[in-house]
Amino acid sequence: MTRRGRALTPGARGPVRSSEAQAWVGEPGVYLGLEGLRLVTWLGSWIILHPLLRKREIEGMTLLVVFLAGMALAALLLRPPVIHLILRTA
């Protein structure tokens, strides 16, 4: 909701042009690359796994174990010593 072109949030400005928003936000940086990589990874895994698992019935416990193993692997790969070990051997 706006009132006379101003947002109702204290200190907020009203509608801005896209060029003004670009100047305020700045250039796309590393964060955009990381989010883009995550999106491509998710979409790629969905494209691969959907046809493979579409007609299968999988037990809930199996899904839980695979999900938790994936989360543990993701958490492990975020640790700097593990990242440095992987980068050193690559």
C-alpha positions, 0 to 999 in steps of 0.5 A: 500500500502506498500513499501519495507515492510513498510506501507506508514503511517508515524510511522507505521510498515509493516506486522506483525505476529499474535503473534506480533499483539497479544503482541501489542494489549494485551489480550482480556478484558472486551470490548470483553465481552461487544461486544460479549454480544451485538452481542448475544443479537442482534442475539437472538432478530433477531432470535425471531422477524424475524419469528414473523414479517416476513409476517406482514406489519407495519406502519412507525410511529409504527416502529419509536415509538418503536425504539425511546422508545427502544433508550430512555430505553437504554439511561435510563439504562446507567445512574448510578443512574438507574443502582444502583437502579436496582442492589440494588433491585436485 
